[in-house]
Amino acid sequence: KLCGYLQKLSGKGPLRGFRSRWFVFDPRRCYLYYFKGPQEPLPLGHLDIASACFSYHQPEAGAAAAGDEPAAFEVHGPGGAVTVLKAATRQDMTYWLQELQQKRWEYCNNLDAVKRDSRTSPTPSDFSKGLVAKDNSDLNVLCKNASAERARNILAVEAFPTDLVGEQAASQPAPVQASAINFSLKQWSTEIKNSMSSLRKGSNENRKSVFYTTEEWELLDPTPKDLEDSMALEEKRKHLAEGNKGRRLTSSAFPFDFGRIPHKARRPLKDMIGSSKNRNSSDSSPTEWCSGNGNRLVSELQLKYQSQQEELDKLKKDLLSQKELVRLLQQTVRSSQYDKYFTSHLCEGLPKDMLELLHQKDDQIFGLNNQVEKLNLEKDSLQQEVKNLKCKVGELNERLGMLMETIQAKDEVIMKLSRQLSECEDSTSSQSGAINSPTATCTNKELQELDRLKDNLQGYKTQNKFLNKEILELSALRRNAEAREREWQAKYTSLEAKLCQIESKYLILLQEMKTPVCSEDQSPAREVITQLLEDALKAEPSEQPEQAFFKPHLVSEYDIYGFQTVPEDDDEEKLVAKSRALDLRSLSLSENREISTGVKWENYLASTMNREMMRCVELKNLIRSGIPHEHRSKMWKWCVSLHVKKFKDSTVPGYFQTLLQKALEKPNPASKQIELDLLRTLPNNKHYSSPTSEGIQKLRNVLLAFSWRNPDIGYCQGLNRLVAIALLYLEQEDAFWCLVTIVEVFMPRDYYTKTLLGSQVDQRVFKDLLSEKLPRLHAHFEQYKVDYTLITFNWFLVVFVDSVVSDILFKIWDSFLYEGPKVIFRFALALFKFKEEEILKLQDSMSIFKYLRYFTRTILDARKLTAIAFGDLNPFPLRQIRNRRAYHLEKVRLELTELEAIREDFLRERETCVEKRDLISDDEEDS
C-alpha cells in the first residue's frame, strides 16, 4: 500500500507554506488522497494521478542560496493545476516519483477499452469475490509495449523508502516543519466533524462524509510583534493589581500569564499560541519579546521568584519534619491503644505462657512494621537521589554540549588564524614563493569547485533520467490514447453504417404500409420483414481477434452476472429477449453519462480507508441507488457480517468447514432433495448450467452445511436460489452466512419450514398493504376475482429471483441485505404501481392473470422503480408490518389447526370405510 507523509504547498499570499499531510494512493481510481493525519476519516482532497505528469520543483532563489536540499516535486494535473509536494529526503522523493509513475502506467494500460467512455474504474481481481469475479471475458486489455517496457526499466532509478513511507509510517510522528506553525481553518471544521463522529456512536444516522478538493485557506501564528504588545498590556494590568493588593505575587511560575491574553489569542487560538511558544522556546526567549522597561520588570520578577522559591523549599523541609513527627506520634498512640485493648480483653482466662508468646509476636510485628517504614523511607530517598542524579546528568550533558560548541568555535578561530598566518607568511616569502602560493590556493579552490560540480552533475543525471522516463511514458500513453481513439472512430463508423441499413429498410417498410403497391403475397414489405427477422435472429459469425474490437457488440450472449440474454429455443421469445436486452443496454449507456452516483461511492469508500464502515443515512441512500459492480462483493460481505456478528462470535473458528465435513461424512435426509434441485436452480446462468460448472459444487457445499446447522428446516425449495445469487459475489463461507442472515435473522420463523407458515402470513400482510397503497388496483383485482398472491408468493420466498431482469434483481438485493425484509414489500408494491395503468386497462380475469405472469420482465428502468419503492410509497413504517404479521399469524394458525383436524377425521374415516382405503396423498406416496 503506497502511503506516507509528504508536505503539501498550500495557501495564498503571505499564508502560503508547506503543511504536513498523510497521503494514501487508491488503485480503484488512481487517486492520491491526502488527509490531515493517518487516523482521520475525511480526506482533505485528492490528486488524479491517471491524468497527471510529474517534474522536479525548482526552489526559489532565497531557498537555493540558503543551501536547502531540494526534495520537492510537482504534480501537473488537468486544467493546468500544479500541486507542489515535498518529501523529507531526496531518497523519499525519488521513491514517491517512481511509484506514482508505475501506478499511473499500470492503471492506464489496464483500463477496460470497451468501457473507456464511462468514468468507472476497471474491476481489479482483488476487489471482487465470488463467481462473477472469475469471469473476465468481457475485458479487452491492451497488450503491453515491449520496447517501452525495456526503456522504462533501463531509465528506472533505484530508490528505497525510509520510515516516513509505507503503512509503518502511520505510527511515526508527522515531520515537523522548521517554519512557523500553521493551522488550517478547514482543518478545524474537519477535526470538529471527526470528534463529533467519535462521540456520536449511537446516532450515526446523521453523519455525512465531506470532501474538500480545493486549496486550503490556513492561518499562521501571531507574529512576535503582536505577542509583545499583548504581553506588555498584560504586565501593566498585573503590575497595577499588585500595587492595589499589597504587591502580592501571583502563583504562576512563568513571567507571563498566558491565560488572559487579549482577544487576538482567545480560544481556540489561545492553546495554539501556547503550544507554539513551547515548541519555539529553544529558538526564542522572553527577553527577546521585551525591551526597555520590560527588561527591568522581568529582572525584578525573577528576583522575587527566586526568593519565593527559597521560602518554598524551607517550608517543604519543615513540612517533612512535621510529617515524620506526626507519624511517630501515631505509632505511639496505636501501640498504647493496642496494649490497653490487649490487657483489658484478651488477658482474661489465658495462661501466662500464652500471654508472653503473644507479647513476643506483637513485638516482632511492631519491629517488622518499623523496618518496613524505614525501608520505604530509604526507598523514597533513593528515588529522590535518582531524580537528582538524572537532573545532574542532564545538566552535565547540557554543559558538555556547550563545551563542545565552545571547542568547535575555538577550532574555527584557530583555523581562521592559521589561514591568516599562512597568508602573512606567503606575503613575506620570496618572489618564487609568492608565485607558487597563489597557485596552490587556486588549486584548492578548483578542487572544491570540482567536487561541487560533480555533485551537481550526479543530481542532474538523476533528474535527466527521471524526466526522460517521464517523457517516454507520456508519449506511450499518448500513443495508446490515439490508438483507442482510432478504434472508437472505427466502431462508430461501423455502428453508423449498420444504423443506415436498418433505417433504410425501416423507411421502405413504412412506405409500403402507407401506400401498398403490390399484392399481399408479393409485397416488398413481407420481404423486408423477413430479412429483418433473419438478421435479428441469425447467429453472429466468429471473427479474427484483431477485428473483434471493431464489431459493435450491442448484445452479448451472457450479461455480466452470467445470465443468458437470449434463449435458444423459441424464435418469438428470442425477439422479445433481444429487444429487452437492447433496451437495457440503452439504459445502461445513458446512465453511464451521469457519474454522480459513481463519484459518491468512490468518495465514500475513500473516507473509510482510515476507519471502519458504520451504518448511516448516507450509506443507506448510496445502497438504495445501487452498489457498483466492482464494489458489490465488499459491500455484501460487510452487510452479512453486520447482521450475523452475534452468531459468528458464538461459534468456533472453522465452523463452516466443520459443518461441511460432517455433511460429507454422514449424509442427512435433505441431501437427496439438494442433489435433485442443483441443476434446476438457475439453468439460464452459465455458472450453474452443467454438472461440471464451478457454481454447482459451491452450491452443494453451502446447502449441505446449512442443512446440518438448522435441522428443523434442513432444506426447502427456494433456498438453492438464494444461495446461488449470493455465490455470484461471495465465497462459500460468506454465502453460507448470507443464507443464515436471510433465514434466521430477516425472515420470521416457519418461513421455510414444511408448512410455509411465515410465507402465508406475509401474503396476507401484502394484501393489506396493496389495498392501502394502491386501492384502485386492489379493487380491480377484487372485481375480477384475481388471486395475485399465486404470483407474489414466489417473489417473497426467493427475493425476486427469476422474476425481474438481472440489473433490477441485484439492486433489490443490495437494499435487501442492508435493510432487511421490508424492502421486499416496498419493491413488490412498486412493481404493481409501475404497471398500474396497464393492468387497469385489462377487463377479464384470464388476461389479467396472464399479464401478471410476465409483466415484471418488461420493467427495465431500475432508477424509476427505485424512486417509486423508496419515495412514492412513503411512509412505510416497519412497526405496521410487524403488527399485521402478528395479527395474521394467529388467524393462519387457527386455519391450519382446523385443516389438521379435518385431515385427521379423513384418515380415521378412510381406515373405517373400505371404499376410501385406496385414496393416498402425494406425501404418503413419496414416503
Buried (B, 14 or more C-beta within 10 A) or exposed (E): EBBBBBBBBBBEEEBEBBBBBBBBBBBBBBBBBBBBBBEBBBBBBBBBBBBBBBBBBEBEEEEEEEEEEBBBBBBBBEEEEEBBBBBBEBBBBBBBBBBBBBBBBEBBBBBBBBBBEBBBBBBEEEBBBBBBBEBEEBBBEBEEBEEBEEBBEEBBBEBEBBEBBBEEBBEBEBBEBEEEBBBBEBBEEBBEBBEEBEEEEEEBEEBEBBBBEEBBEBBBBBEEEBBBBBBBEBBEEBEEEBEEEEEEEEEEEEBBBBEBBEEEBEEEBBEBBBEBBEEEEEEEEBEEBBEEEBEEBBEEBEEEBEEEEEEEEEEEEEEEEEEEEEEEEEBEEEEEEEEEEBEEEEEEEEEEEEBEEBEEEBEEEBEEEEEEEEEEEEEEEEEEEEEEEEEEEEEEEEEEEEEEEEEEEEEEEEEEEEEEEEEEEBEEEEEEEEEEBEEEBEEEEEEEEEEEEEEEEEBEEBBEBBBEBBEBBEEBBEEBEEEBEEBBEBBEEEEEEEEEEEEEBEEBBEBBEEEEEEEEEEBBBBBBBEEBEEEBEEEEEEEEEEEEBBBBBEBBEBBBBBBBBBEEEEEEEBBBBBEBBBBBBEBBEEBBEEEEBBBBBBBBBBBBBBBEBBEBEBBBEBBBBBBBBBBBBBBBBBBBBBBBEEBEEEEEEEBBEBBBEBBEEEEBEBBEBBEEBBBEBBEBBBBBBEEEBEBBEBBBBBBBBBBBBBEEBBBBBBBBBBBBBBBBBBBBBBBBBBBBBBBBBBBBEBBBBEEBBBBBBBBBBBBBBBBEBBEEBBEBBEEBEBEBBEBBBBBBBBBBBBBBBBBBBBBBBBBBBBBBBBBBBBBBBBBBBBBEEEBEEBEEBEEBBEBBEEBBBBBBBBBEBBBBBBEEBEEBEEEBBEEBBEEBBEEBBEEEEEEEEEEEEEBEEBEEEEEEEEEEEEEEEEE
